[in-house]
Amino acid sequence: MNDVAPQVSVIRMYAAREEIYPREAKGRYASLRWACVWLTQLVFYGLPWLNWNGRQAVLFDLGARKFYIFGIVLWPQDFIYLAVLLIICASALFLITAVAGRIWCGFACPQTVYTELFMWIERRIEGARSARIRLDRQPWSASKLGRKLAKHAAWGVVALWTGFTFVAYFTPAQTLLREVTGIALGPWEIFWIMFYALATYGNAGWMREQVCKYMCPYARFQSSMFDKDTLIITYDKERGEPRDARARKDDPPARPPGYCIDCSMCVQVCPTGIDIRNGLQYECIGCAACIDACNVVMAKIAAPPGLIRYSTEQALADRLSIKEMRRRVLRPRVLVYTGLLFAIVSVFLGALIMRMPLKLDVIRDRGAMGREVEDGMVENVYRLQIMNTAESSHRYKIAVSGIESIALVTPDEVALEGTATRAVPVRVRIGHGKGQPGSNKIVFELKALDDARLQVKEDAVFFVPK
């Protein structure tokens, strides 16, 4: 009896990645996407070199614990403003998603922007889609090695400059540039430049669609913000099916098949490699490259555009016109998001406009609860922590009230430079027999001598021995 070797089958838990070679798309949405690339990168790369009042316009100085945003200086005590700003960004993203789907992902997300830049470099060096496919299938040669090295070198330059720019928001750009040219970078600056450069190089050069498909959490919970009236990229099956690879000279309206000629151009231009004709998929980032590609094909076969277009599930189902689709934008979900966003932004701007650029903290010397001095007077010692959050220097007058005959013994004026803090020790006395034994409420007032609007008050306690 012959022994038969058992057959071993391998079951893969994860599908191997298939290399995606996106074809370059040209059209209205491609131009809009490149406009977003230019706008976002001009802002990102340009802001560190913009000066404001003799300093960098946007600088997050962690060492000095000061955040400079044009004419606003935020301190650790103003962290609430940064928190509210993040809430505003999140609320705006929810609103945009409810109305227009993943339009943020397709046009302005950093992953999309840098992937677009890196693919542009790739096409300039290695050629169009078919040329890149042939190049990767060829055996290694001097020509292939040279092209690959040139591409990765260009990617590296963009990634390093991106990492440098990122660090320039925390270390002044001009100072950082001198340190780079003088080879005097600190260890943390080197770490973060390289970290951000490697992240950019890896995400935009190598991982690309995998970041959108597997790593980005937004793709996973976006469906909770979608409804039947959310604008998405759709394939009109009623017009497109059944598919038929007809010749260009044929007259589409006279033929029974649909307008889709199964050219697969919509798949070839997709950066995530999906087929939009299979319906809405979470991998779709809403970049509209398939719309541009399909419209070009429709023009070549003399068919009306819009076989793939921005639309809604409700509009496709009920064959709604564009005007009817627009009327359904202001639905309850959108109105709630808009109302919340408007309320948060209004409160944020109001608080920012009314923000007093002067802060005062009063700390009583707990080592001496209160002591009697000459003529039976009672004295308490305090430390005033004064913070001038504005960028202009001021001279301030200190006053105290709350108990009859209360007065400062120390000088009542103090000068403070812009964006500076200072601890000022003060001694306060009251006359003999004034005040109640124990704790007495008093008020310190700080007022700028050159600007009557700059004044703050802070409560404190004056202790009278029993």
C-alpha positions in Angstrom: 0.0 0.0 0.0 1.5 3.3 -1.1 1.7 6.1 1.3 0.2 9.3 -0.1 1.7 12.5 1.2 -1.0 14.8 2.6 -1.6 17.9 0.7 -0.8 21.1 2.7 -2.8 24.2 1.9 -1.8 27.6 3.1 -4.5 29.9 4.3 -3.4 33.6 4.3 -5.0 35.7 7.0 -4.1 38.9 5.2 -4.1 39.6 1.5 -0.8 40.6 -0.1 -0.6 44.1 -1.2 -1.0 44.7 -4.9 1.0 47.5 -6.3 -1.1 50.4 -7.5 0.0 52.5 -10.5 -2.4 55.4 -10.6 -2.7 57.0 -14.0 -2.5 60.8 -14.1 -6.0 62.4 -14.3 -6.7 65.7 -16.0 -9.8 67.7 -15.7 -11.6 70.2 -13.5 -11.2 68.3 -10.3 -7.6 67.5 -10.9 -7.0 71.3 -11.3 -8.9 72.0 -8.1 -6.9 69.3 -6.3 -3.6 70.9 -7.5 -4.9 74.3 -6.4 -5.4 72.9 -2.9 -1.9 71.4 -3.0 -0.4 74.8 -3.9 -2.5 76.6 -1.3 -1.8 74.3 1.6 1.9 74.0 0.9 2.4 77.8 0.4 0.9 78.2 3.8 2.8 75.4 5.4 6.2 76.2 3.9 5.8 79.9 3.9 4.5 80.8 7.4 7.8 80.1 9.3 9.4 82.8 7.1 6.8 85.4 7.7 7.7 88.1 10.2 5.3 89.9 12.5 6.3 92.7 15.0 10.0 91.7 14.6 9.5 88.0 15.3 8.2 84.9 13.5 4.5 85.3 12.7 3.6 81.7 13.8 5.9 80.2 16.5 5.2 77.7 19.2 8.0 78.5 21.6 7.8 75.5 24.0 11.0 76.6 25.9 9.5 80.0 26.8 6.0 78.5 27.0 4.6 81.0 24.5 2.6 80.5 21.4 2.8 83.3 18.9 0.0 83.4 16.3 0.4 86.7 14.4 -0.8 89.4 16.8 -1.9 86.9 19.5 0.4 85.5 22.2 -1.0 82.5 24.1 0.4 81.2 27.3 -0.1 77.9 29.2 -3.0 79.6 31.0 -4.6 80.1 27.6 -4.6 76.4 26.7 -8.4 76.5 26.6 -8.2 78.5 23.4 -6.2 75.8 21.7 -8.6 73.1 22.9 -11.6 75.1 21.6 -9.8 75.6 18.3 -9.4 71.8 17.9 -13.1 71.4 18.7 -13.9 73.9 16.0 -11.8 72.0 13.5 -13.5 68.7 14.4 -17.0 70.2 14.2 -16.2 71.8 10.8 -15.0 68.4 9.6 -18.2 66.8 10.8 -20.3 69.4 8.9 -18.3 69.1 5.7 -18.6 65.3 5.8 -22.3 65.4 6.4 -22.7 67.7 3.4 -20.0 66.7 0.9 -18.6 63.3 2.1 -14.9 62.8 2.2 -14.0 65.9 0.2 -11.5 66.9 2.8 -9.7 63.6 2.2 -9.7 64.0 -1.5 -8.4 67.5 -1.7 -6.8 68.9 1.4 -5.7 66.0 3.7 -1.9 66.1 4.2 -1.7 62.4 3.1 -3.4 63.3 -0.2 -1.4 66.4 -0.7 2.0 64.8 -0.2 1.0 61.6 -2.1 0.1 63.9 -5.0 3.5 65.6 -4.8 5.4 62.4 -4.6 3.4 60.8 -7.5 4.1 64.0 -9.6 7.9 63.5 -9.0 7.5 59.8 -9.8 5.8 60.5 -13.1 8.4 63.1 -14.1 11.3 60.7 -13.5 9.9 57.2 -14.3 7.3 58.2 -16.8 3.5 57.6 -17.2 1.7 54.6 -15.7 2.6 52.1 -18.5 6.2 53.2 -18.4 6.3 52.7 -14.6 4.8 49.2 -14.9 7.3 48.2 -17.6 10.2 49.7 -15.5 9.3 47.7 -12.4 9.0 44.5 -14.4 12.4 44.9 -16.1 15.5 43.3 -14.6 17.8 45.6 -12.7 20.1 47.7 -15.0 22.1 50.9 -14.7 19.2 52.8 -16.3 16.6 51.4 -13.9 18.9 51.9 -10.9 19.6 55.5 -11.9 15.9 56.3 -12.3 15.0 54.7 -8.9 17.9 56.5 -7.1 16.9 59.9 -8.7 13.2 59.4 -7.6 14.1 58.5 -4.1 16.6 61.3 -3.8 14.0 63.8 -4.9 11.5 62.3 -2.4 14.2 62.6 0.3 14.8 66.3 -0.5 11.0 67.1 -0.2 10.7 65.0 3.0 13.7 66.6 4.6 12.5 70.1 3.8 9.1 69.1 5.1 10.7 67.9 8.4 12.8 71.1 8.6 9.6 73.3 8.1 7.8 71.3 10.8 10.5 72.0 13.3 10.7 75.6 12.2 7.3 76.1 13.9 8.9 75.4 17.2 12.4 76.8 16.6 12.6 80.1 14.7 13.2 79.2 11.0 16.2 81.6 10.5 17.8 80.3 13.7 17.2 76.7 12.6 18.6 77.4 9.1 21.8 78.8 10.7 22.1 75.7 12.8 21.7 73.4 9.8 24.3 75.3 7.7 26.6 75.5 10.7 26.1 71.8 11.6 25.0 72.9 15.1 21.6 71.2 15.4 20.6 70.0 18.8 19.7 66.3 19.4 15.9 67.0 19.7 15.9 69.1 16.5 17.7 66.4 14.6 15.3 63.8 16.0 12.1 65.6 15.0 13.4 66.7 11.6 14.3 63.1 10.8 11.1 61.7 12.3 8.8 64.0 10.3 10.9 63.5 7.2 10.7 59.7 7.5 7.0 59.9 8.2 6.5 62.0 5.1 8.7 59.8 3.0 7.1 56.5 4.2 3.5 57.6 4.1 3.5 59.5 0.8 6.2 57.5 -1.0 5.6 53.9 0.1 2.4 53.4 2.0 0.2 55.8 0.1 -3.3 54.2 -0.2 -2.6 51.9 2.8 -2.7 54.9 5.1 -6.2 55.8 3.9 -7.4 52.2 3.8 -6.0 50.8 7.1 -4.4 53.4 9.3 -6.7 56.5 9.1 -9.6 56.2 11.6 -11.7 58.7 9.7 -12.4 56.1 7.0 -13.9 53.8 9.6 -16.3 56.2 11.3 -17.2 58.4 8.4 -20.3 56.3 7.6 -21.9 57.5 10.9 -22.0 61.0 9.4 -23.3 59.9 6.0 -27.0 59.8 5.0 -28.9 59.5 1.8 -28.4 63.2 1.0 -24.6 63.3 1.6 -22.7 64.2 -1.6 -20.6 61.3 -2.7 -19.0 60.1 -5.9 -21.5 57.8 -7.6 -21.7 55.7 -10.7 -25.0 55.9 -12.5 -25.9 52.3 -13.2 -29.1 53.2 -15.0 -27.1 55.1 -17.6 -24.0 52.9 -17.6 -25.3 49.3 -17.6 -25.1 47.0 -19.3 -21.4 47.7 -20.2 -20.2 47.3 -23.8 -16.7 48.0 -25.2 -18.1 49.7 -28.3 -16.0 51.5 -30.9 -15.7 55.2 -30.7 -17.5 55.7 -34.0 -20.6 54.0 -32.7 -23.5 56.2 -31.7 -24.2 55.4 -28.0 -27.8 56.6 -27.8 -28.8 54.3 -30.6 -27.3 51.2 -29.0 -29.1 49.1 -26.4 -26.1 48.8 -24.1 -25.3 51.6 -21.5 -22.7 54.3 -21.9 -20.0 52.5 -19.9 -17.6 51.0 -22.4 -15.7 49.1 -19.7 -12.4 50.9 -20.4 -11.4 50.7 -16.7 -10.0 54.3 -16.8 -11.9 55.1 -13.6 -10.0 52.2 -11.9 -6.6 53.2 -13.4 -6.7 56.7 -12.0 -8.0 55.8 -8.6 -5.2 56.3 -5.9 -6.7 53.6 -3.7 -7.3 51.1 -6.6 -11.0 50.6 -6.2 -13.7 50.3 -8.9 -16.3 53.0 -8.2 -18.8 51.1 -10.3 -19.1 48.6 -7.5 -20.8 51.3 -5.4 -19.8 53.4 -2.4 -16.7 51.9 -0.6 -15.0 53.1 2.5 -11.7 53.2 0.6 -13.0 56.0 -1.7 -11.4 59.3 -0.6 -13.6 61.4 -2.8 -10.7 62.8 -4.9 -12.9 62.8 -8.1 -10.1 61.5 -10.3 -12.5 58.9 -11.7 -15.0 61.7 -12.6 -12.3 63.5 -14.7 -11.2 60.3 -16.4 -14.7 59.2 -17.2 -15.7 62.6 -18.6 -12.8 62.5 -21.0 -13.9 59.1 -22.2 -17.5 60.2 -22.6 -16.3 63.2 -24.7 -14.4 60.8 -27.0 -17.4 58.6 -27.6 -19.8 61.6 -27.9 -21.7 60.7 -24.8 -23.0 63.1 -22.2 -20.7 63.6 -19.2 -21.6 62.7 -15.7 -21.7 58.9 -15.9 -19.6 59.1 -12.7 -20.3 62.3 -10.8 -20.9 63.9 -7.5 -24.4 63.1 -6.4 -26.4 61.5 -3.5 -28.0 58.2 -3.0 -31.4 59.9 -2.9 -30.8 61.9 -6.0 -29.9 58.7 -8.0 -32.8 56.8 -6.6 -35.4 59.5 -7.3 -33.6 61.0 -10.4 -33.4 64.4 -8.7 -32.1 67.5 -10.5 -29.2 69.5 -9.2 -31.6 72.2 -7.9 -33.7 69.6 -6.1 -30.6 68.0 -4.7 -29.4 71.4 -3.4 -32.7 72.0 -1.6 -32.1 68.9 0.5 -28.8 70.2 1.8 -30.3 72.1 4.7 -31.7 69.1 6.5 -31.8 68.6 10.3 -28.4 67.0 10.7 -26.7 69.8 8.7 -28.6 72.5 10.6 -27.6 71.0 14.0 -23.9 70.8 12.9 -24.1 74.4 11.5 -25.7 75.7 14.7 -23.2 74.1 17.0 -20.3 75.3 14.9 -21.6 78.8 14.7 -22.2 78.9 18.5 -18.7 77.6 19.2 -17.0 79.9 16.8 -18.9 82.9 18.1 -18.0 82.2 21.7 -14.4 81.5 20.7 -14.0 84.8 18.8 -15.8 86.8 21.5 -13.6 85.4 24.2 -10.5 86.0 22.1 -11.5 89.6 21.3 -12.4 90.4 25.0 -9.3 88.6 26.3 -7.4 90.8 28.7 -3.7 90.8 27.9 -2.9 91.3 31.6 -3.0 88.6 34.3 -2.5 88.9 38.1 -2.1 86.1 40.6 -1.8 86.9 44.3 0.0 84.6 46.7 0.1 85.4 50.4 3.2 84.5 52.4 2.0 81.6 54.5 5.1 81.6 56.6 3.8 84.7 58.4 0.0 84.7 59.0 0.1 88.3 59.9 2.3 90.3 62.2 2.1 93.4 64.3 4.6 96.2 63.5 5.2 99.7 64.9 2.2 101.7 66.3 0.1 98.5 66.5 -0.3 98.2 62.8 -0.8 94.8 61.2 1.2 93.7 58.2 0.8 90.9 55.6 3.2 90.0 52.9 2.2 88.9 49.4 3.8 88.0 46.1 2.1 89.4 43.0 2.7 87.3 39.9 2.1 89.8 37.0 1.9 88.6 33.4 1.9 91.0 30.5 0.7 88.8 27.5 0.8 91.7 25.1 3.9 92.5 23.0 4.2 96.1 24.1 5.7 97.1 27.4 3.6 99.0 30.1 4.0 100.6 33.5 1.4 99.5 36.0 0.1 101.0 39.3 -0.7 98.6 42.2 -3.6 99.4 44.5 -5.3 97.5 47.4 -8.7 98.0 49.0 -11.2 96.2 51.2 -10.3 97.3 54.8 -10.3 100.8 56.1 -6.8 102.4 56.2 -5.3 99.5 54.2 -2.3 100.6 52.2 0.8 99.4 50.5 4.2 99.9 52.2 6.2 98.9 49.2 6.4 100.9 45.9 3.1 100.9 44.0 4.4 101.1 40.5 6.1 98.4 38.4 7.3 98.3 34.8 7.0 95.1 32.6 8.2 94.4 29.1 6.0 92.8 26.5 5.3 89.1 26.8 7.0 88.9 30.1 6.2 87.9 33.7 7.4 89.3 37.0 7.0 88.4 40.6 6.6 91.5 42.8 6.8 91.2 46.6 4.5 93.7 48.4 3.8 94.5 52.0 0.3 95.6 53.0 -0.6 97.2 56.4 -3.8 98.3 58.2 -4.1 100.6 61.2 -4.4 99.5 64.8 -7.9 98.1 65.5 -8.9 97.9 61.9 -10.3 94.8 60.4 -11.9 91.8 62.0 -9.7 89.2 63.8 -9.0 86.3 61.4 -9.4 86.4 57.6 -10.5 89.6 55.9 -11.3 89.9 52.2 -9.3 92.4 50.2 -8.8 93.2 46.6 -5.7 94.0 44.6 -6.0 96.1 41.5 -3.5 96.4 38.8 -3.9 99.2 36.2 -1.7 100.3 33.3 -0.7 104.0 33.5 -0.7 104.4 29.7 -3.9 102.5 28.9 -6.9 102.7 31.1 -8.4 99.6 29.5 -5.7 97.4 30.9 -6.8 96.7 34.4 -7.4 93.6 36.4 -8.6 92.8 40.0 -7.8 89.8 42.1 -9.2 88.8 45.5 -7.0 88.0 48.4 -7.2 87.5 52.2 -5.7 89.7 54.9 -5.1 87.9 58.2 -5.5 89.8 61.5 -4.1 88.0 64.5 -6.7 87.3 67.2 
